[in-house]
């Protein structure tokens, strides 16, 4: 229980503001257990109902969660404070960042010079050339491209889709383990996350069926390069998922194909399966540049209208300078060639580590993408043990809701020649104290 921060206030609004301030300033860090309702009510000389209302509002806004007998605690990723990964220690090899290899990112062209003066960006938000390229990009992979739109990155797009489609308290089915920023985003929007277990072929049909029975109104998943598990949806799994989703005509299904150009796996999209409500989001940050905050959206007509309506009322459009930069890179032969080389290199690097870990008897998952997932019993012990050997990997806690522990290793920058040493060190870490934290 927090003892260093004094919660104040005489109304539900005032108490909530005090707790929010403590969370935002770091005085109430994630996991802090807040006082029981009656105890805090006595301390502040307010009614228990006032404190209960406070906690209910903070839960709705994703700042605190209720954990059974443990009581009310500050969320692992509270909506008022950014949960960033711990700093990388000096002198270690960083395999925790999830980023592409900078050597495989093209040099960004100089910004174009647009004519001065007012332009009708709200009436014509998309550059015609980039819109044409986007439609071709989707159609190449069998994604219907009758309706497309742009956004400021994949998460920006998903956040807008969920916020216009759902209401506070509604449930969203998410992959578990899954992308940590998405797991943070859902409660920040006042929504509830329903974990759906994944395997090497993506969301498990039985787990998705259970989520639908629990009343989810949206499903967000990655068809390939799933982060952190590395899963990709096979043709057989696609059919199984479509069968499960068939009766759920009002559920919005969002595909996050964030690494489409560097995913060494085919796309078996649900978007072409006749679903009434669907969207597929793509971004260029993994293959053209992490600073290019641009994403494409293909979707059904209703979803497009809702997305565009909200976009019009907020940012209005995506910068035309950014759009022009993306269009130039998408058609530049040198950039296209570099991206193809990246796709091949990432596949080899990931496969090399998977093979080496398997050879040491270490279970590992990584069928596509830039990361592999290694199940372990004690994440902190494994991260610490690898650190002493010069490796820095990501503890799996921030990627999980109900799934078992593990660690994520980003293989994008791991040379094939390094895989053997890392695998040997990983096996040694597990073997040093197998009864305590073996894999």
WOUR-V245969 format. One record per backbone hydrogen bond with DSSP energy under -0.5 kcal/mol. NH is the residue of the N-H (numbers start at 1). CO is the residue of the C=O. E is the energy in kcal/mol with one decimal. If there is no record, write none. Layout:
nh->{NH:NH}
co->{CO:CO}
e->{E:E}
//
This chain:
nh->{2:7:15:16:17:18:19:20:21:22:23:24:25:26:26:27:28:31:32:34:34:40:41:42:43:44:45:46:50:51:52:53:54:55:56:57:58:59:60:61:62:63:64:65:67:67:70:71:73:73:74:75:78:79:81:84:92:93:94:95:95:104:105:106:114:121:124:131:132:133:134:135:136:137:138:139:140:141:141:142:143:144:149:151:153:157:158:159:160:161:162:163:164:165:166:169:170:172:173:174:175:176:177:178:182:183:184:185:186:187:188:189:189:190:191:192:194:195:196:198:199:202:204:208:209:210:211:212:213:214:215:216:217:218:219:220:221:226:228:230:232:233:238:239:240:241:242:243:244:245:246:248:249:251:252:253:253:254:254:255:255:256:256:257:257:258:260:262:263:264:265:268:269:273:275:278:279:280:281:282:284:287:288:289:292:293:294:295:296:297:298:299:300:304:305:306:307:308:309:310:311:312:313:314:314:316:317:323:324:325:326:327:328:329:330:331:332:333:336:337:338:339:340:341:342:343:344:345:346:347:348:349:350:351:352:353:354:355:356:357:358:359:360:360:361:362:363:365:367:368:372:373:374:375:376:377:377:378:379:382:383:384:385:386:387:388:389:389:390:391:392:393:394:396:398:399:400:407:408:409:410:411:411:412:414:415:418:419:419:420:422:423:424:425:426:427:428:429:430:431:432:433:433:434:436:437:438}
co->{33:5:11:12:13:14:15:16:17:18:19:20:21:22:23:22:22:74:29:32:72:36:37:38:39:40:41:41:47:47:48:49:50:51:52:53:54:55:56:57:59:58:58:73:65:71:67:68:65:71:32:63:75:62:78:82:89:390:92:93:392:101:102:104:112:119:120:127:128:129:130:131:132:133:134:135:136:137:138:139:138:142:297:295:151:153:154:155:156:157:158:159:160:161:162:190:167:192:218:194:220:196:399:399:179:179:180:181:182:183:184:185:186:187:186:170:172:193:174:176:202:199:197:204:205:206:207:208:209:210:212:211:171:171:252:173:254:231:226:226:200:223:234:235:236:237:238:239:240:241:242:245:247:248:217:251:277:219:252:253:279:221:254:255:281:256:257:259:259:262:263:266:267:270:270:276:253:298:255:296:294:284:284:284:289:291:292:151:282:149:280:147:278:300:301:302:303:304:305:306:307:308:309:310:311:311:315:319:320:321:322:323:324:325:326:327:329:331:332:333:334:335:336:337:338:339:340:341:342:343:344:345:346:347:348:349:350:351:352:353:354:355:356:357:358:357:361:373:230:230:409:365:407:373:405:437:438:437:377:378:379:380:381:382:383:384:385:386:387:386:93:391:408:406:395:396:397:374:394:372:95:370:409:370:411:413:415:415:416:416:418:419:420:421:422:423:424:425:426:427:428:429:430:431:433:433:434}
e->{-1.3:-0.7:-2.8:-2.3:-2.1:-1.9:-2.4:-2.8:-2.3:-2.1:-2.3:-2.8:-2.2:-0.5:-0.9:-1.3:-2.1:-2.5:-2.0:-0.6:-3.1:-2.5:-2.4:-2.3:-2.0:-2.4:-1.0:-2.2:-0.9:-1.3:-2.7:-2.2:-1.8:-2.7:-2.2:-2.2:-2.3:-2.3:-2.2:-1.6:-1.6:-2.6:-1.0:-2.7:-0.5:-3.0:-2.3:-1.6:-2.8:-0.5:-2.2:-2.3:-0.9:-0.9:-1.8:-1.0:-1.0:-3.0:-0.6:-0.8:-2.8:-2.3:-1.7:-0.5:-0.8:-2.2:-1.6:-2.4:-2.2:-2.0:-2.5:-2.2:-2.0:-2.2:-2.2:-2.8:-2.0:-0.6:-1.2:-1.5:-2.2:-0.5:-2.1:-2.1:-1.2:-1.9:-2.7:-2.8:-1.9:-2.4:-2.6:-2.3:-1.9:-1.2:-2.6:-3.1:-2.7:-3.0:-3.0:-2.0:-0.6:-2.1:-0.7:-2.7:-0.6:-2.1:-1.7:-2.2:-2.2:-0.7:-1.4:-1.5:-0.7:-1.8:-2.0:-3.2:-3.0:-0.6:-2.5:-1.0:-2.2:-2.0:-2.6:-2.4:-2.5:-1.8:-1.8:-2.3:-2.1:-1.3:-1.5:-1.5:-2.8:-0.8:-2.8:-2.5:-2.3:-2.1:-0.6:-3.1:-1.6:-3.1:-2.4:-1.7:-1.9:-2.7:-2.5:-1.8:-1.8:-2.5:-1.4:-1.4:-1.6:-1.4:-1.9:-0.5:-1.6:-3.6:-0.6:-0.6:-3.1:-2.9:-0.5:-0.9:-2.1:-1.0:-1.3:-1.1:-0.9:-0.6:-1.1:-0.7:-0.7:-2.0:-0.6:-0.5:-2.1:-3.1:-3.2:-2.4:-1.1:-0.9:-3.2:-1.2:-1.7:-1.3:-2.1:-2.2:-2.8:-2.6:-2.2:-1.6:-1.6:-2.3:-2.4:-2.0:-2.6:-3.0:-2.1:-1.9:-2.5:-2.5:-1.2:-0.9:-0.9:-3.1:-1.4:-2.3:-2.5:-2.0:-2.4:-2.5:-2.2:-2.1:-2.5:-1.0:-0.9:-0.6:-2.5:-2.3:-2.2:-2.4:-1.9:-2.0:-2.2:-2.4:-1.7:-2.6:-3.0:-1.5:-2.1:-2.6:-2.3:-2.4:-2.3:-1.8:-2.4:-2.5:-2.2:-2.9:-2.4:-2.2:-1.1:-0.6:-1.8:-2.7:-0.6:-2.5:-0.7:-1.4:-2.2:-3.0:-2.6:-0.5:-0.9:-0.6:-0.7:-0.5:-0.5:-1.8:-2.8:-2.5:-2.6:-2.5:-1.9:-1.7:-0.5:-0.9:-1.8:-2.7:-2.6:-0.5:-2.2:-2.0:-0.6:-2.1:-1.2:-1.9:-2.5:-2.5:-3.1:-2.6:-0.6:-0.9:-1.1:-0.8:-1.6:-0.7:-0.9:-0.5:-2.1:-2.6:-2.2:-2.4:-2.6:-2.6:-2.1:-2.4:-2.2:-2.3:-1.6:-0.7:-0.5:-0.7:-1.5:-2.2:-1.8}
//
